[in-house]
Amino acid sequence: MSETRILTLVGSLRAGSINRRLAEAAAQTAPEGVDIAIYEGLAEVPFYNEDLDVPGSVPATAQALRDAVAAADAVLLVTPEYNGTLPAVLKNAIDWASRPYGAGSIKDKPVAVVSASISARAAEWAHGDAVKSVGVAGGVVVESATVRFGTIGDRFAQVHPGEDAEALTQLGAAVHELVAAANGTLVSA
């Protein structure tokens, strides 16, 4: 059996962001035979523009993102909520991965969404917008791999999510469901 590859896209660019730490904690839960990589370089990907999306001359950073998504067996999105929606950098990554229309690298790829915010609503709107955007882009959202964290400013102020047993349990369950979907072994409820 070959290794299952999960690509993680983090919607916060800040090095010390709690969303980044949640992505690191999710990677920590990877079972044997599963590689979870956090994609570096989203900040360098230009905003999607069809004038730039020309076969043979797609910007190298956008092509690298597409290639990474294509090489993954599944995608894990970790999103904060900015002004009631998902961050532009994450939406941009989804846009690049959705093209060319109908054949983008995210098409038919299992995708899990983890959302987190300082509010008790747990980035509810960003989560919903990410799910909608991925679905329209052609990805397959694995609802059973959903995790939402609220009040993260308090909850993770003194402790890394990788040291929070409940967070690790939730993230581990999401990773398990995502791996099952990627391997075609997810059982629908």
Secondary structure, DSSP 8 states (H G I E B T S, - for coil): ---EEEEEEES---TT-HHHHHHHHHHHT--TTEEEEE---GGGS----TTT--TT---HHHHHHHHHHHH-SEEEEEE--BTTB--HHHHHHHHHHT-STTS-TTTT-EEEEEEE-SSTTTTHHHHHHHHHHHHHHT-EE-GGG-EEE--HHHHTSSS-GGG-HHHHHHHHHHHHHHHHHHTT-----
